[in-house]
Amino acid sequence: MLLRKAWSLAIETLSWIELQHLGERLALTRAAEQLRIQDAKAVGLAHKLVLETLRRRNLLDFVINQALAPNTLEDFKLGPQAFLRLFTYETRFGHSGLAKAESIAKLGRSVLGWRTLKEAEKALGRVLGVQLDGNLKKANSEERVALLTNNPLWFVKYCFRLLGRSDGLRFLEGTMNQPSIYLRVNLLRASEEHILEKLKSEGIRIEKVSNLKHTYRLLETRKPLVRTRSFHEGLFYIQDMASCLAAEIANPKSNMIVLDVCAAPGAKTSYMAQLMQNKGNIFSIDYSRRRMNVWQRQVKRMGVKIAVPFIADACHTLPLKLSADLVILDPPCTSTGTFSKTPSAKWRLTKRSGFHMAQTQWKMLRQCAEHVKEEGHLIYSTCSITLEENEMLVERFLKWYPEFTLVETQPRIGLSGLRGQAECQRLYPHLHNCNGFFIAKLWKTG
């Protein structure tokens, strides 16, 4: 029963992702609601199946299309498509192996029905027989790298141009690995010593990240972090090291006026409130009511007292007339630095996606610039590695706004920015064991 629920959820989730281009978590939530499945173990197993299948999607499709030739996967409806991908992952790359192929096929029939699966089922045996090494030799060098590192071909070419072939290959290989999980302890709720003792008592082993104030890398936990008492008491926030670094580079002080743009789900807001010792004012803006509902739950859990939420589109004039000591913008981006965590994103993007996203980011940057007071700072960060969303956008901004200048980003953990922007920082998963990230700090002169 558990397997049937998990596979039903996984098939429906993959179908939602294909149909509406949703992210993994939102698609899984919708599928669970639609199928009325609340079993936590089934949801967890489905989530793992979906992530691992999406991570390898191009390689799975390559194998399936070899088996289907002269037909292709696109000839099938979404349900059979999803099942074929899941079947190929489980039997060729997962833990089930060939021995369980027949039981997985029966599972597919029970979920989709034999009529729906009839045509696709003819290919299952051929999927098992595809000789991967021989077929990969027929592809050119860049195509092989794309398949073996599970990345889109356009992205492989982009990374080679950006980083060079050797470093680009290491980065692409790094996207196949899950970066570490990080916790940021919350001194608004208790002392650091008390929090560390509480985490230890709950079987959570962590180690301090050097150069950051309150960030720790997770080594071991007895149960999921979100189910621990410490989490519910707001003693820590699950926050990537790169995001913690951006907040510390912003360096907010007590009694400052801070404008947090694209604030949901609340990581930046809650960390800045902690660094400000809950003294001052933070105005947090996001366009999504759903995401701001999450923001409200998180800032309440973390004990934040100085943040005020606003729902607004930062591409247009903001509903606030204020000059802030600090404006921090972490806008929507292509998320090319987080492919290991959100693998669905890489299959939605094209080689023009960075350019198109930069147009939205530019509008937001211009709005933010209007709210920085003299001698104030503007922090711009993304979880993307593309030039279009980062250095090229900063170059454009500096030409349009000569009253701003780049200043050093401290503390220093990442590499220097590209295109001569040594003050900025870039972080890469394969080098820094965290999300790929870009951070710039701009000072408005008097």
N, C-alpha and C positions, 0 to 999 in steps of 0.2 A: 504493500500500500504506500509506503514511504517513497519508493522509487517511482511509482506511477504518478504520485502527486508532484514529485520533483521534475520528472520529465515533462509532464503536462505543463507545468509552470515554465520550464525552460523553452519548450516549443512555442508557447504563447508569447513569452517575453521576446524571443528572437523575431517573431512575426511582427510584434509591435514596433520593434526597432527598425525593421525593414520598411514597414508601412508608413510610420510617422517620424522617422529619424530621431527617436527619443534616446536619451541616455540610458545606461543600463539600470540604474536604480529606479528611475521613474517608470520605465517600462516594466520592471519586475513588480513594482507596487501596483500598477494598473492591472497586470495579469493576475496577481494574487487576489485583488478585489473582484475581478471579473469571474475568476474560477472559485472564489470563496474559500481559498486555502489559507489557513492561519498557522498551520504547523510550522514552528520555527526551524526544525531540522530539515523539513522539505524545502522551505524557502532558502535556507543556507546552502543546501546541496544544489538547488536550481541556480542560485547566484554563482556558485563556483563553476558549474557547467557552462553557463552563459559567458562568463568572463574568459574561461579557457578556450571556448569555441571562437569567440570574437577575436581573441588575441591572435589566433592562427587562421583567420578567415580566408586570406588569399591562398595560403598553402592548402587548406581543406578544399577550397573551390578548385584548385589546380588538380588535386587528386580525383575529385568527383567528376570533373569535366573530362579527364582522361578515361574514366570508367564509362561515362555516358556517351562519348563520341559515337556518331556525329551530332548527337543532341547535346544540350548544355543544361546546367542547373536552372537557368532562367526559364526553361520550358515548363517548370513545375510551379504549382501554387505555393503560397508562403509556408503552409504547414509542412508539406513534404520537403521543401527546401531546408527548413529549420531542422527537421529530423535527420536528413542526409548529412548535414554539417555536424550535428551532435553525434550521430553514429560513427562518422569518419574520425572525429576527434577521439571518441572513447575507444574505438577498436585499433586505431593506428598510432595515437599519441597519448592516450589516457591510461588509466589504471586497469580498465576492464580487459583489454587485450582481445585477441582473436577468439579465445576459448568461450567468451561470453557473447559473441556476435549474434548467435541465434536467439538467445534470451533477450537481447536488446531489440532485435527485430520484432519479437513477439510483443515486447513492451510498446513499440511504435504502433503496432496494429491495434492494441487495446486502447491507446490514446487517440489515434486519428481514425481508426476504423479501417478494415482491410480494403474497402473500395477506394478510399482516399489515398492509401499508401500503395495500391496495387502496382502502378507503373514505376514508382520510385523503388519499390522493393526488388524489382528485377536487377537493379544496379548494385545492390548491396554486396553480392558475391564478387562482382568485378572490382568494387572499391577495395576489397581485401587483397586482390591480386595485382593492383597497380604497383609497378616497380619504380619507386620514387627516384632513386639515384640515376637510373638510365634516362628517365624523362627530364630530369633537371639538367643533364648534360646538353640537351638540345636548346636550352635557354641561353641567352647571352649573359655576360658577367653581371651586369646591373640587375637583370631579371632574377638571376640566381640569388643575389644578395637580398632582393626584395622578398623572395619566397622563404629563404632560410632565416631571415631576421623578422619575418612577419610584418613587413611594412609596405605601404603603397610604393609603386615604382617611381612616381613623381617625387616622393619624399626622399627616397634613396638618392636620386639625382640632385635634389636640393641640398641635402646634407653633405654630399661629396663636394659641391661647389662652395658651400659655406665653410666647411671645416677641413677640407682636403680629404683624400680617399682614406688614409690611415686612421685619422681621428674620427672621420665620419663613420667608418665601419665600426669602430669601438663604441661610438654613441649609439648606432643602430642596434648593435648586439646588446647594449645595455638596456634598451627599451623592452627586451624580452624578460628582464628580471624585475621582480617587485622590489621597490626601494623600501627601506626600513620605515617602521611606524614611529612617530615621535609624539611625546606628550609635553605640554607646556603647563607647569604647575601654577596654580592660581593663588597668589598671595592675598587676594581680596577675601578669601574664605578662611585661610589659616596660615600659620608660619610654614616656611619650606621644610623645616625639620619635622613638624607634625605630619605634613602631607607625605613625606618620604617614609615615615614610620607606618602610616596608614596603608600606603601602597604595598609596602613589604608584607604587612599582616594579611593582605588579600592575595598574596602570591604573585604580585606584579614586580618583576625584576627589571630595572632600568639602569642606564648609565648616562652620566652628564655629557652634554655636547660642549666641547671646549669653545670658547669665544662667545657663547651666548649665555644670557643671564639665567633663564628659567626653563631651558629646553633639555629634554632627556630622550634618549633612544630606547625603545622597548626591546628588551631581551627575551622576556618570557612572561606569560600570563596564564593563570589557571582557567580562566573563562573569558569570553569576549569582554573587552573593556567597557562597552556601553551597558553591560549588565552588572557592573560592580557598584558597590555602595559609594565608593569614592567618586565615581563619575556622577552619580545622581546627586551627591552632595556638592558638586561643582568644584571639587578639589583639583581637577585638571581638565584640559581641553586637548582633544586629539587634533594636533596642528602640525603640518609639515615643517621641517626645519627651515626651508626657504621662506615660508610665510612668516615664521617667527623672526627671521633675519630682517625681512622688510620692515616689520614693526619696530625693531630695535634701531634700524637705520633712520626711521622717521624720528625717533628720539623725542616723543612727546613729554612735556613737563607738567607738573601740577599747575592748575589754574589757567592752562592754555585754552583757547578756542580751537577745536579740531573739527574739520569737515571730512567725513569718511564716505567716499563715493563708491557705489557698487559694494555696499557694506555687508549684504547677506552672504553667508549664513551667520556671521557674527564673530569670526576668529579675530579679525583685525580690531573691531570695536572693543571686544573684551580684553584683548592684550593691551591696547592703548590705555584703557581705563585702569588696568593694573599698573602700568608704568606711570600713570598720572596719580596713582594712589586715590582714585575716585574723587579727585578734586579738579574742577574745571567744567568744560562743556564739550560733549561730542555730539555732533549732528550727523546722523547716519542715514544715507539715502540709497534706495534701491528701487528699481522699476517694478519688481515682481511682488505682488501681495502674498503669494504662496511662500516665497523665499523670506519675506519679512516676517511672516508668522513664525518661521523657524528661527530667525534672528531674535525675535522677542522671547522665545523659549530659552535660547542659549544665553542671552544677556541676563535673564532672570536667574538661570541656573548658576551662572558665574558670579552673581552678586554685584553686577554693574549698576550704579546709581546715577551716573552722569550722562547717559546716552539718550537721545531723543530720536525716534524713527520718523522718516518721511518717505512716502511712496511717490517717486517722480522719475521721469526719464532724463538721465543726465546728458543726453544728446541735445536737449533744449534748455532754455533758461530755467534755472533752479528756483524753487519756490522759497528762497531764503535771501534776505538782504543782509549779508554779513561779510566781514573781512576776517579770515581765519589766520591764526598763527601757523597752522599746519593743515594742508589739504593732502589727503592720500587717496590715490586712484588706482584700483586694481580692476581694470575693465574686463568685459567679456573678451575672450581671445580664442585662438585656434586650439589652445591646450596641447600644442606639440611637445611640451615638456612633460606631459602626464599620460602619454600613451600606454604606459605599463599599468596605470590605475584605471584609465577610461578607454579601453581599446576600441569601443564603438566609434569614438571621435575620429580616428584615423581613416575610417572607411567613408565618412561623410565629407571629408575635405577634398579639395582639388588644389592644383598648383596655384590657382588664383585666390584661394581662400584667405591667405595672409594679407593680400592687397585689399580685398573687400573688407576684412575685419578692421584693417587700419583706418579705413574711412570712418567707421563708427568710433573708434578710439580717438581719432583726431577731433571729432565733434565734442567728445567728452573732455578731452584735454583743454580745449578752448574755453569750455564752460568753467572748468576748474580754475583756470588761470585768472578768471575775473574775481575769484574769491580769496586770493592769497594777498595778505596785507604786506606792506613794505617790510622788508627784513624777514618775511615769512618763508616757509619752504613748501615745495610741492614734491610729493613722492609718487613716482610712476612705476608700476610693476606689472608684469604679466607672467603666466606660467607657459610661455611660448619661447621658442628659440629662434623664430624667424626675424630677419633683419627688418622686414616691412613693418612689423608690429613694435619694434624696439628702437634700435639705433637710428634707422631712417626717419622714424616718427619724431624722435628727440631732435634730430638735425633740423627737421622742418619747423618744429616748435621754437627752437632757438633763433631761427631766422625771422619768424613772425613776432616773437616776443623777446627783443634784445635786452629787456630789463631783467631777464632770467639768465642765470649761468649755472653750469654743472658744478657740483661740489662733491668732495670725496664721500663715498659710502662706507661708513664704519659701523660695526666691526667688519673686518675683512675676512671672508670665508671663500668666496667664489673667485673666478678669473675676471680679468679686466674686460670691459665691453669692447666690441669691435668698432671698426671705422674710426679709430683714434680716441674713442670715449673711455679713456683709462679710468676715469672717476667712477664709472658704472660697474656693476657686477653681473656676471653670468654664472649660473650654476647648472651642472649637467648631471643626470642620474648616474652615469657610469663613473664619474669622477668624485661626486659629492654625496652619493647615496641618498638623494632626495629628488623632489620634482625638478625638472628643468625650469629655470626661472631667470628673469631679467629685472634689475632694479636700478633706477636712476633717481638722483636727488637733485632738485633744482632750487636755487636760492634767488629770491626776488630782491634785487638791490634797491636801496632807498633812493 
